[in-house]
Amino acid sequence: MIADEPRPDGWPTYEKPPSAAFIDVDGTLLAETTTFLFARILMRRGLIRRSSLLRALYHGLQHRFGRLDYGALIAYGLKNIASVPVVELERIAYENFVEHVKPRLYPGVVEHFNALRKLGTPLVLVSSSPGLVIEPLRIYLSCADALTTKVVINRGRLVGVGGGPPCYGEGKLFWAEEWAGRYGLPIGEAAAYADNWSDRALLGRVGRGVVVHPGKRLTRLARERGWDVVRPGRPKRG
C-alpha cells in the first residue's frame, strides 16, 4: 500500500484505498479516555461513587503505559453499573458524546475519515471501551461497525462479559481478523490507527499502520516498521 505525500494536517493519504480501516479511539481520535469521561458524568449524576471515577482514572494511566489489566477493569466497571438500566446508560452515553467526547476530537479527524470512507474504505472502530459508550461516535463518523468487548445484557441490565477475548491488546487483532474474515476483506490490505504500545499486534498485521501521538517505545517501533506517525494539534474547546 503506497502513500501519497502527507497532508498539511499530518493525517496520511492513500494511493490505493485500504480494504478497511481499523481505528482505535482513546488517544487516537481524542486525547482522553472515553471510559473515564463516561464514568465522570455518571458520578456527577450520582450513579457511581467518586472512588469508581478514581479507579477509572487509574486504569486510564495503566492503559497509557501499556500495562492495563482490562479483564479486571471490565469486571469492576460492570459491577458498578449493574443496577442502571441499559437504556439509561445509552441516553447518558449520547449526552456524554455531545458534551465531552465530540469537542475533544483531534483536528482533522472528521475530514480525514470522511475522505477515506468516500473512497470506499469501511471504517471500523476498535476499542476497549464499552460498546454503548462508543456507539454515538460510530454513528457520528458513519463507521460500518464498532468492535468492542462483548457484554451480556439480561432484563435490560449489563450482567457480565460475553464470549471471546476482551477487545484490548491482542484481543483487538482477534476481533479485527474475525470481522475482516466475515466480510471477505484481506486484512493485509487494511490500515490501522492506534496510539498505544498495546496496539502493536494489530498495527503489525495490517498493510498500513498509523500511530497517533505515540510514546517513545511505539515511536521507535513505528520507525523500524515504516508506520506513519501523526501528531495532530490539541482541539480548541470553548
N, C-alpha and C positions, 0 to 999 in steps of 0.2 A: 504494500500500500504506500503510494508515493505522496508526499506532502507538497502543497504549493507553498509559496512564501507566506510566512506568518502574518496575520492581520495586525493592524496597529494596536488593538486591544489585547493582543497576546494569545487569543484563542486560535487553535490551528484550523487550517482549511485542508481540503482533500481533493486530490486529482480524481480519485475514484471513490464514490461513496462507500462507507463501511456497510457490511451486511447488517449490522446492528450496532447500537451504541449503549454500552452498559455504564450507568452513571451513578457513582456514589453520591451521597447527599451531604452529610456533615463534614465541613471543612473543604468540600469540593465545590458545592454550589453556594454555600454561605459559610461565614466564619463563626458558626455557632453549632451547638449540638441540639438537634430538634427535640430530642427526648427531654433535655434539660429545660428548654423553652416551654414544652408542654407541661412538665412537672411544675414549673413555676406558676403557670396560670391555674393549674389545679390547686396548688397551695393557696393562692390568692383567693380562690373561691371556697376554701375550707374543705376541699375534698381529700386532701392528703396533708400529713404533718410536715412541718419545716424540716424535720430530720430526714424525711424522704427526699426533699429537694437537695439537701446537702449530700445525701448518698448519690443522687443523680449527678451532681457536680463532681464528686469524687470519681465516679465511673467515667465521666467525660474526660477527666485528666488521664485516667488509665488508658483510655482509647487513644488519646493524643500521643502517648508514648508506646503504643502498640502492645500493651500488657493487660488488656481488658479481659476479664473472665465473663464473657457475655452470658453464659448459662446462668451464673449467679445473679447477674443484673436482671435478666428477663423474669426469673423466678421471683425475685424481690419486687419488681415492678408490678407484676400481675397480682401478687398478694395484696398490694396496697390499693389497687383499684378494682378489686373483685366485686365490691359492693355497688359500684357505679354502673348503671345501665349502659350498654354499648352505644345506644342511640344518643345518650347524653354526652358520652366521650367523643363521638363523631361530631356533634354540634360544636363542642368546645374546640376540637381539632381545627375546624374551619375558621373559627374566630381567632385561634392562635396563629393560623397561617396568615390571615389578613393583617393582624396587628403586629406580629413578631417575626414571622418567617419571611414573607414576601419582601418587607423593607430591608432585610439583611442579605438578599441575594447579591452576589458579586456583579459588578458592572460587566455587561456583555453576555451574561448567561442566557437571557431570554432570546436575544438576537442570534447568538451562535447556534443554539439548539433549534430555534425555529428554522434557520437556514439549513441545518443538517437534516431536519425532518422533511423539508420541502424537496431535498434531493432524493427522498425515498428511503432514508435510513430510519428504521423503527427505534424509538428512544425507550430505554428500559431503566427505570430507577432500581438500584441495588443497594439496599440499606438495612442496617441492623435495627433501626427504629421501628416501632410497631406500625403495621400496615395502615391503621386508621389515622395515624399521625402524618404519614406520607401521602395519603390519598389526595388531599387538596393540592399539593404540589404536583402530583402526577397529572391531575386534570388541568392545572394552570399551564404546564409545559406541553400539554397534549401528548403525553407519553403513551406508548402502546400498552405498557404494563409496569407494575412495580413488584419487585421480588423482595420479600421481607420474611422475617422469621414467622413460621406458621403458628397460629394460636387456635385454641379450641373455644368455641362460644356455645354456652348451654343456657337456655332460657334467658337470652338477652344479656348474659354476663360473660366476661372473659374468665375462663376457669383453668386454663393450663396451656402448655406448649404443645404444638402439633407435631406431626412426624417430620423426619428429616433433620439435618443439622441446622443450628442457628445460622442466620444469614450474616455471618461475620467471619473475617479471615478466609480460610479455605472454604467455608460454607458459601461465600459469595460466588466462588468459582463453581461449586457444585450446582447451585441454582441457575447460574448463567448457562452452564453447559446443558442442563436439563431443559431450559427454555429454548435455547438455540436448536437443540435436537428435536424438540416438539414441533417447531415450525420449519425444520429443514434448512436452517441457515448455518453456514460454515462459521464457527466461532473464530477460526484462524484468520478470517477476513473482517472481523468485527473490531471496534475500538472500545477502550475502557478508560473512564475518567475516575481518578481517585486521588486521595491526599495522604494516605496513611501507610506506614510500613506493613501493617497487617493486610493490606490490599495487594501485595506484590504477586500473589498466586494468580489472581485474575488479570492483573496488568501483564504478566508474563505469558499468558495463554493466548491473548488476542493478537491481531496483526498490528495494532497501533495503540500504544499506551500513552496516556496523557496524565501527568501529575500536576496537581494544583497546590501551590504553596507547600512544597514538600519539606520535611525536616532533613537533617544532614545525611542520615543513612539512606533515605529514599532518593535524595538528590544524587548521591554517588551511584546508586544502582541505576537511576534513570540515565545518567551519562554513559554508564557501561552498556546499557541495553539500547541506547538511542531513542529513549522515550522523550516526548515533548514535555517541557517544563513551562507551566503557565503561572504567572504571579499577578493576577488582577488586583486593581486598587480596592480599597475598602468602600463599601456603599455609603452614600451620603443620606443619612436619615434625619427626618425632622424631629 
